[in-house]
């Protein structure tokens, strides 16, 4: 058995063919510049994910602030309604009972 056959046999038996293929593919990507493009794409995806997380956190903070303001307005409206009732006045129906959603349900 000559040296070339021995080398091929050893590489084939030890999984060296897969390693050699991976090395050749890596070299081709490096020479063509596609490895740099892939790295830039991965970096860009990471930055997009980071920005999406920051946007989500900001939206949650805005939502929480809006919820606090809505609750405060509801509480104030409730206290005004209670004052009307305590002074002998009938405040009528709550405003949200006459919403568009109710009118649409009535039309169905």
Protein Blocks (a to p, Z undefined) as FASTA:
>chain_A
ZZklmmmmmmmmnopmmmmmmmmmmmmmmmnommmmmmmmmmmmmmmmmmmmmmmmmmmm
mmmmmmmmmmmmmmmmmmmmmmmmmnopaebjafklmcfklmmmmmZZ
